[in-house]
Amino acid sequence: MTFEDNNVDVIFRCHSLEHARDYKKTVKEFTRVAKNDSIFLIEVPVNYETKGADLWDFKSLQDLKKVFQPYIGKILFEESLGKDAKNNFGTTDIIRLIFRIKKRINGF
């Protein structure tokens, strides 16, 4: 990304991280551009067959949280929804996570 380090207040990702060829590198870029204590909102599908552009299944909130360690500060919201849940408008189970990014003083 062409953003400067520590420049972004909010990052919103909805049904995109599962498409990243290298999700670890992608998460590193998210945290690089985010300011300390910024807010990160993410929604990803889970428990589905990975194929085509769907490269990763993060399986659970616990597993998604591991992807963002050690950058997870205060968790503001989290939920797991089955594909038939009222607030899930897709065709797969989903997980949603909102947290504050915790960075060391000198960057990430």
BELDACOR-V646217 format. One record per helix or strand. SS is the DSSP state (A for helix, B for strand). FROM is the first residue (numbers start at 0). LEN is the number of residues. If there is no record, write none. Layout:
ss: {SS | SS}
from: {FROM | FROM}
len: {LEN | LEN}
This chain:
ss: {B | A | A | B | B | B | A | B | B}
from: {7 | 16 | 22 | 33 | 50 | 53 | 60 | 71 | 92}
len: {7 | 3 | 11 | 13 | 1 | 1 | 8 | 10 | 9}
